[in-house]
Amino acid sequence: MIKNCAALTVAGSDSGGGAGIQADLKTFSAFGVFGTSVITAVTAQNLDGVTAIQAVETDVVRKQLIAVLEGFPIKAIKTGMLYSAEIIHVIAGVLDGYRTIPLVIDPVFAATSGSPLIRKDAVAALTGKLLPRAALITPNMPEAEILLGTQLETPGQLEKAAVKLFHRFHVPVLVKGGHLRDRAVDRAVDIFFDGEAVKTFESQLVTGVNNHGSGCTLAAAIAAALARGESPGEAVNTAKSYITRALTNALQLSPNLRVINHFP
């Protein structure tokens, strides 16, 4: 296990602090991993939604990425909000020279509130340029539905989706089941497939917490675990335990507001 290591997040800035770059850096710190960042967009958002997005110029994105990769011994990379096709093409071009670094891709299409965080033309760039080179992709149910063009409603359908996505992109897949419509069983179910076996990761469903940023946090935790030397399957297990603790030990910011605790 690597004790001292660095990881990189490539994502948007969340002014609310619970998702994006802010959540990723908190998560890296919780794992004892030195966090670096490349900001793709600045957002004005809180727990109610996104009111403005300003993309960072592609040349600045490129220079951020090169500066970090040339200046630090990065052991894992996590991407989140990439926003535009132009930004994705820039990132893919730079990462061509760093294919040995494991890449965790959280295909962020929308905020928890439903606000879109990617342009429509960028989805094709993401699927064509980045997803096939990932060490792991972590779509939630709505994102998996967009990638597959089909509706998902049951754990069984999640399993089939994970297998289909693996065979489409030829990379390990974690389909997150937080949006499962059937809540007869109070379990948070995620499905992992790496081409060998389907693995189900379950935990008690935590309620009463605003889970804004939970997907970012989970993917960042996986990247941090990969940076420390864990395999993708081990990293998913470690990250699943972490996000469950972060939700269970939520921070009470006001009488009616509990949020993710990145240092549970």
C-alpha positions, 0 to 999 in steps of 0.5 A, spaced: 500 500 500 502 506 497 502 511 503 504 518 500 501 519 493 498 524 489 491 524 485 488 529 480 481 531 479 479 534 473 472 537 474 468 543 475 468 548 481 461 547 485 460 554 489 456 550 494 462 546 496 459 539 496 460 536 489 465 537 484 473 539 485 471 541 492 468 534 494 474 531 490 479 534 494 476 533 501 475 526 499 483 525 497 485 528 503 480 524 507 484 518 504 491 521 506 492 522 498 495 529 496 490 532 491 491 536 485 486 539 480 484 541 473 478 546 473 474 545 467 468 550 469 466 555 474 459 554 476 454 558 481 450 553 485 447 551 491 443 545 493 437 547 489 440 548 483 445 551 478 444 558 476 450 559 472 456 556 468 462 559 465 467 554 462 474 555 462 478 556 456 480 550 453 488 552 452 487 554 460 485 547 461 490 544 457 496 548 461 493 546 467 493 539 466 500 539 463 502 543 469 500 538 474 502 532 470 509 534 469 510 537 476 507 531 480 507 524 481 500 522 479 498 515 481 490 516 479 486 521 475 478 522 476 474 526 471 467 529 473 464 535 469 467 536 463 462 540 460 464 541 452 466 537 447 472 542 446 474 541 453 474 533 452 478 533 446 483 537 449 483 532 455 484 526 451 489 529 447 494 530 453 492 524 457 494 520 450 501 521 453 499 518 460 496 512 459 499 508 464 495 512 470 489 509 472 483 514 470 476 514 473 471 517 469 464 519 473 460 521 466 457 527 470 451 529 465 447 533 471 447 535 478 443 532 483 438 537 482 437 535 475 441 541 472 445 539 466 452 540 466 454 537 459 453 540 453 449 535 448 454 535 443 459 533 448 456 526 450 459 523 443 466 526 445 466 523 452 463 516 449 468 516 443 474 519 446 475 518 454 470 512 456 474 507 452 481 508 456 478 508 463 480 504 468 473 504 471 467 508 469 461 510 474 455 512 471 449 513 475 442 510 473 440 516 469 447 516 466 447 509 464 440 510 461 443 515 456 449 511 455 444 505 453 438 508 450 434 504 455 430 505 462 433 502 468 428 500 474 430 494 477 437 491 480 437 485 475 436 491 469 442 494 473 446 488 472 445 487 465 446 495 464 453 494 467 455 488 462 452 491 456 457 498 458 463 493 459 462 490 452 461 497 449 467 500 452 471 494 454 473 497 461 470 495 468 463 499 470 460 501 476 453 502 475 450 506 481 443 504 484 441 510 488 436 512 483 432 505 484 425 506 484 423 500 488 425 501 495 421 495 498 428 494 501 432 499 504 439 498 501 443 502 497 445 497 491 451 498 486 453 493 481 460 492 478 462 488 472 470 487 470 469 482 464 469 476 469 464 476 474 458 481 476 459 483 484 454 487 488 456 492 493 450 493 498 449 498 504 444 500 508 440 506 505 441 512 508 435 517 509 434 524 511 441 527 508 442 531 502 446 527 498 449 532 493 456 530 491 455 523 493 457 521 486 463 525 485 465 523 492 464 516 491 468 516 484 474 520 488 474 515 493 475 510 488 481 514 485 484 515 491 484 508 493 487 506 486 492 511 487 494 507 494 495 501 490 488 497 490 485 494 484 479 496 481 474 491 485 478 493 492 477 500 490 470 500 489 469 496 496 473 501 499 469 507 496 463 504 498 464 503 505 467 510 505 461 514 502 456 510 507 460 512 513 460 519 510 452 519 509 451 516 516 455 521 519 452 527 516 454 534 518 448 538 521 448 545 518 442 547 520 435 544 523 433 542 516 439 540 513 444 535 513 450 534 508 455 529 506 461 529 511 467 528 507 471 526 514 467 521 517 
